[in-house]
């Protein structure tokens, strides 16, 4: 990845935009994301600017300890892979329920995970952002989430977002834009073209689609891996999964899936999901693995 450079103005604008949205004075936080990534470091920046306090821990501490006295009246930031682990623990769910809100970014929120979080009454605040924008640029408040609203909410006050008609690619103009990405100088008045697709629905907010660079072209058809992953996870027998396209002489790219699950249930899974997927979406190969590769920020990574 290209190095990204922010200055005082972009960081301050990102912090002010969030503070204005959540209407909370100090933005006290629980930090369990790496500080060398924007998701972790921005919690420090907000606390320093507004006089807040930050409690540092490993996210797995939420499973092993009763941290409710610490988490109470604080915000916590997580990514979906972390929430997948935490949602299985009654102790972690009790901890999370006491937070002001749980900012969830750094990846798509699968439908099955959203429903589990609502069932556990966890105050999730799904958001959308990136390193180039110094973190989140949209936010859905926890009340709306718990009442069944999907998506990542409305853009923050320092942000304008559009989607292109051709492929629904999201483009962003924001006062929190980095001033340089790699060798390219950027201007906050410019539109940043992302690799995400999405649409805005009136009264609902932004719905993030898929990473355009994850599109699989198989047999002349475009395949959205997220659709397949959601259907697979809804089966209830899969702990985690990720779909990828692997180069293939016949198909161009063939759809393959990597699964963390019990081997004895794989035949049941294939039979249950086949009627729900189109022929070109149905994986050509199914791989059982002990764990999925994740980045330092907890994002799933699969290389061809």
C-alpha positions in Angstrom: 0.0 0.0 0.0 1.0 3.6 -0.7 2.0 5.7 2.4 -0.6 8.3 3.3 0.2 11.6 4.9 -2.1 13.8 7.0 -1.6 17.2 8.6 -3.1 19.0 11.6 -6.1 20.3 9.6 -7.2 17.0 8.2 -7.0 15.3 11.6 -8.8 18.1 13.4 -11.6 18.2 10.8 -12.1 14.4 11.2 -12.3 14.8 15.0 -14.7 17.7 14.9 -17.0 16.0 12.4 -17.4 13.0 14.6 -17.8 15.1 17.8 -20.5 17.1 16.2 -22.4 14.0 15.1 -22.3 12.1 18.4 -22.9 15.3 20.5 -20.5 14.1 23.2 -17.9 16.4 24.7 -14.8 14.3 25.5 -15.0 11.2 23.3 -13.6 8.9 26.0 -12.5 5.6 24.3 -11.6 2.0 24.6 -8.7 1.4 22.2 -8.0 -2.2 21.0 -6.9 -1.4 17.4 -3.3 -1.0 16.4 -2.0 2.6 16.9 0.0 2.5 13.6 -3.4 2.4 11.8 -5.8 5.3 11.5 -8.6 3.4 13.3 -6.5 3.2 16.4 -4.6 6.4 16.3 -7.7 8.6 15.8 -8.9 7.6 19.2 -5.8 9.2 20.7 -6.2 12.3 18.6 -9.8 12.8 19.6 -9.0 12.3 23.3 -6.0 14.8 23.1 -8.1 17.4 21.4 -11.2 17.2 23.6 -9.7 16.2 26.9 -10.9 12.7 26.8 -9.3 9.5 28.3 -8.3 6.3 26.5 -8.2 2.8 28.0 -6.0 0.4 26.1 -6.6 -3.3 25.9 -6.7 -6.3 23.7 -10.1 -7.0 22.3 -10.0 -10.5 23.7 -9.9 -9.0 27.2 -13.6 -8.3 26.6 -14.1 -12.0 26.6 -12.0 -12.8 29.7 -12.8 -10.0 32.1 -15.8 -8.0 33.4 -14.8 -4.5 32.1 -18.2 -2.9 32.4 -17.0 -0.3 35.0 -14.3 0.8 32.5 -16.3 0.6 29.3 -19.3 2.5 30.7 -19.6 5.9 29.1 -16.9 5.3 26.6 -16.8 4.6 22.9 -15.1 1.5 21.5 -13.9 0.9 17.9 -14.0 -2.6 16.4 -13.8 -4.3 13.0 -16.2 -7.1 12.0 -13.7 -10.0 12.4 -13.3 -9.0 16.1 -17.0 -8.7 16.6 -17.4 -12.2 15.1 -15.3 -13.5 18.0 -16.8 -11.3 20.7 -20.5 -12.0 19.9 -20.0 -15.7 20.9 -19.1 -14.7 24.5 -21.8 -13.7 27.0 -19.1 -11.8 29.0 -18.1 -9.8 25.9 -21.7 -9.0 25.0 -22.3 -7.7 28.6 -19.2 -5.5 28.3 -20.2 -4.1 24.9 -23.8 -3.4 26.0 -22.5 -0.8 28.5 -20.6 1.3 26.0 -21.9 4.6 24.7 -21.5 3.1 21.3 -19.5 0.6 19.3 -18.0 2.1 16.1 -17.8 -0.7 13.6 -15.8 -0.1 10.5 -12.8 -1.5 8.6 -15.0 -3.9 6.5 -18.5 -4.9 5.5 -20.9 -5.9 8.3 -22.5 -9.3 7.3 -26.2 -9.6 7.7 -26.0 -12.5 10.1 -23.6 -10.6 12.3 -25.8 -7.5 12.4 -28.8 -9.7 13.5 -26.8 -11.3 16.3 -25.7 -7.9 17.5 -29.3 -6.6 17.6 -30.3 -9.8 19.4 -27.7 -9.1 22.0 -28.8 -5.4 22.2 -25.2 -4.2 21.4 -25.2 -0.5 20.5 -23.4 -0.8 17.2 -22.7 2.3 15.2 -21.7 1.0 11.7 -19.5 3.5 9.9 -17.6 4.0 6.6 -14.2 5.5 6.1 -10.6 5.0 5.1 -7.1 5.9 5.9 -7.2 8.7 3.3 -10.0 10.4 5.1 -8.6 10.0 8.6 -11.2 7.5 9.5 -14.9 7.5 9.5 -16.9 9.8 7.2 -20.4 8.3 7.7 -22.1 7.0 10.9 -25.3 5.2 11.7 -26.4 5.9 15.3 -27.0 2.9 17.6 -30.7 3.6 18.1 -31.3 3.4 14.4 -29.2 0.2 14.1 -31.0 -1.5 17.0 -34.4 -0.5 15.4 -33.5 -2.5 12.3 -32.0 0.2 10.0 -29.1 -1.1 7.8 -26.2 0.7 6.2 -23.6 3.1 7.5 -25.8 6.2 8.0 -25.4 9.7 6.7 -22.1 11.5 5.9 -20.6 13.7 8.6 -20.7 17.5 8.3 -17.2 17.8 6.8 -17.9 15.3 4.0 -19.7 15.1 0.6 -20.3 11.7 -0.9 -21.6 10.8 -4.4 -21.8 7.5 -6.3 -21.1 7.4 -10.0 -23.9 6.2 -12.3 -21.6 3.8 -14.3 -20.7 1.4 -11.5 -22.0 3.1 -8.3 -18.4 3.8 -7.4 -18.2 6.0 -4.3 -16.4 9.3 -4.6 -15.6 11.5 -1.6 -14.8 15.2 -1.0 -13.8 15.9 2.6 -11.9 18.4 4.7 -10.2 15.4 6.4 -8.5 14.3 3.2 -4.8 13.4 3.4 -2.6 15.9 1.6 -0.5 13.2 0.0 -0.9 9.6 -1.1 2.4 8.0 -2.2 3.8 10.5 -4.7 0.5 12.1 -5.4 -0.5 15.5 -3.8 -4.2 15.8 -2.9 -6.4 18.8 -2.4 -9.4 18.7 0.0 -11.5 20.3 -2.9 -10.8 17.3 -5.1 -13.0 14.2 -5.3 -11.3 11.0 -4.1 -12.3 8.0 -6.2 -12.6 4.9 -3.9 -12.7 1.2 -4.7 -16.1 0.8 -3.0 -19.6 0.8 -4.6 -22.6 2.2 -2.8 -25.9 4.0 -3.0 -27.7 6.5 -0.8 -31.3 5.8 0.2 -33.6 8.7 1.3 -34.2 8.6 5.0 -31.9 5.6 5.4 -28.4 6.8 4.5 -25.5 5.1 2.7 -25.5 1.5 1.8 -22.0 0.2 1.0 -22.0 -2.4 -1.7 -18.8 -4.3 -2.6 -15.2 -3.6 -3.1 -14.9 -3.2 -6.9 -11.5 -4.8 -6.9 -13.2 -7.9 -5.4 -15.5 -8.4 -8.4 -15.0 -11.9 -9.8 -15.5 -12.3 -13.6 -16.4 -15.9 -14.1 -17.7 -17.3 -17.4 -18.6 -13.8 -18.7 -20.6 -13.0 -15.5 -19.8 -10.6 -12.7 -19.9 -12.2 -9.3 -20.3 -10.3 -6.0 -18.4 -12.3 -3.3 -20.4 -10.5 -0.5 -23.7 -12.0 -1.8 -22.3 -15.5 -1.6 -20.7 -15.0 1.8 -23.9 -13.7 3.3 -25.9 -16.8 2.1 -23.2 -19.1 3.3 -23.1 -17.5 6.8 -26.9 -17.6 7.1 -26.7 -21.4 7.0 -25.7 -21.3 10.6 -23.1 -24.0 10.3 -20.2 -21.8 9.2 -18.1 -19.8 11.6 -16.2 -17.7 9.0 -15.8 -17.7 5.3 -14.4 -15.7 2.4 -15.0 -16.0 -1.3 -12.3 -15.3 -3.9 -11.7 -15.5 -7.6 -8.8 -17.7 -8.8 -7.4 -17.5 -12.3 -8.7 -20.3 -14.5 -8.2 -21.2 -18.2 -11.9 -22.2 -18.7 -13.8 -19.6 -16.6 -11.4 -16.7 -16.6 -11.8 -16.7 -12.8 -13.4 -19.5 -10.9 -15.3 -18.9 -7.7 -13.7 -20.6 -4.7 -14.6 -20.4 -1.0 -12.5 -20.8 2.2 -14.5 -22.0 5.2 -13.9 -22.3 8.9 -16.4 -25.0 10.0 -16.9 -28.6 11.0 -15.9 -31.0 8.2 -18.9 -33.2 8.8 -21.4 -30.5 7.8 -19.9 -29.5 4.4 -22.3 -31.7 2.4 -25.3 -30.3 4.2 -24.0 -26.8 3.5 -23.5 -27.4 -0.2 -27.0 -28.9 -0.5 -28.6 -26.1 1.5 -27.0 -23.2 -0.4 -27.1 -24.5 -4.0 -30.7 -23.5 -4.6 -30.0 -20.0 -3.2 -27.1 -19.2 -5.6 -27.0 -18.8 -9.3 -25.0 -21.3 -11.2 -22.1 -18.9 -11.9 -22.1 -17.9 -8.2 -21.9 -21.4 -6.8 -18.3 -22.1 -5.8 -16.4 -24.4 -8.0 -14.1 -25.4 -5.1 -14.6 -25.5 -1.3 -11.7 -25.4 1.0 -11.8 -26.1 4.7 -9.2 -24.2 6.7 -8.4 -23.8 10.4 -8.4 -20.0 10.2 -8.7 -17.3 7.6 -5.7 -15.0 6.9 -6.3 -11.5 8.4 -4.3 -8.3 8.3 -3.1 -6.4 11.4 -6.4 -4.4 11.3 -8.4 -7.7 11.2 -9.4 -7.6 7.6 -9.6 -10.9 5.7 -6.9 -11.2 3.0 -6.8 -13.8 0.2 -4.3 -13.7 -2.6 -4.6 -15.6 -5.8 
